Amino acid sequence: MRLLSSPPFRSSSSGPTDPVPGQSSVRHPAGTSKISRLVLDEDPGRLTGWLGDHQLPIVVREGTPAVAAIYISSDVAEIVFGSVDT
């Protein structure tokens, strides 16, 4: 595997005060949203060793390493991407 010396994308703006991608303010009809839970398949001991003591909303299930589900909560609803069997 070859490491990149710079990001594989370019960003341009017309001036120094223009926001760069990912830093722009966006309003959505659903209101504020956040990742409320992350369900991971992994060896729980291995993940605990990597994360250490944390307060993250992570559920770990024994299994082949994978992101099983991502829960995104907003002011009006919750959306689940992936498996909901937790």
FENVENLIN-V633353 format. One record per pair of residues at least 24 apart in sequence whose C-alpha atoms are under 10 Angstrom apart, sorted by sequence separation. I is the first residue (numbers start at 1). J is the second residue. D is the distance in Angstrom with one decimal. If there is no record, write none. Layout:
I_J_D ; I_J_D
//
This chain:
40_64_9.3 ; 41_65_5.0 ; 42_66_6.8 ; 61_85_9.9 ; 40_65_7.2 ; 41_66_5.1 ; 42_67_8.8 ; 61_86_7.6 ; 40_66_5.9 ; 41_67_6.3 ; 42_68_9.8 ; 60_86_8.6 ; 39_66_8.8 ; 40_67_4.7 ; 41_68_6.2 ; 59_86_7.6 ; 39_67_6.3 ; 40_68_5.3 ; 41_69_9.3 ; 38_67_7.6 ; 39_68_5.3 ; 40_69_7.0 ; 38_68_7.9 ; 39_69_4.9 ; 40_70_8.9 ; 38_69_6.0 ; 39_70_6.3 ; 37_69_8.1 ; 38_70_4.8 ; 39_71_8.3 ; 37_70_6.1 ; 38_71_6.3 ; 36_70_7.9 ; 37_71_5.0 ; 38_72_9.0 ; 35_70_7.1 ; 36_71_5.5 ; 37_72_7.2 ; 35_71_5.8 ; 36_72_5.5 ; 37_73_8.8 ; 34_71_8.4 ; 35_72_4.5 ; 36_73_5.8 ; 34_72_5.5 ; 35_73_6.3 ; 36_74_9.1 ; 33_72_6.6 ; 34_73_5.6 ; 35_74_9.0 ; 33_73_5.4 ; 34_74_6.6 ; 32_73_8.3 ; 33_74_4.1 ; 34_75_9.6 ; 31_73_9.7 ; 32_74_5.4 ; 33_75_6.8 ; 36_78_8.7 ; 38_80_9.7 ; 30_73_9.4 ; 31_74_6.1 ; 32_75_5.9 ; 33_76_9.2 ; 35_78_9.6 ; 36_79_9.8 ; 37_80_9.2 ; 38_81_9.8 ; 39_82_9.0 ; 30_74_6.1 ; 31_75_5.3 ; 32_76_9.0 ; 33_77_9.2 ; 34_78_9.6 ; 35_79_9.6 ; 36_80_9.9 ; 39_83_8.5 ; 29_74_9.8 ; 30_75_6.0 ; 31_76_7.3 ; 33_78_9.0 ; 35_80_9.9 ; 39_84_8.6 ; 28_74_9.7 ; 29_75_9.3 ; 30_76_5.8 ; 31_77_9.6 ; 39_85_9.3 ; 40_86_9.5 ; 29_76_9.1 ; 30_77_7.5 ; 39_86_7.3 ; 30_78_10.0
//
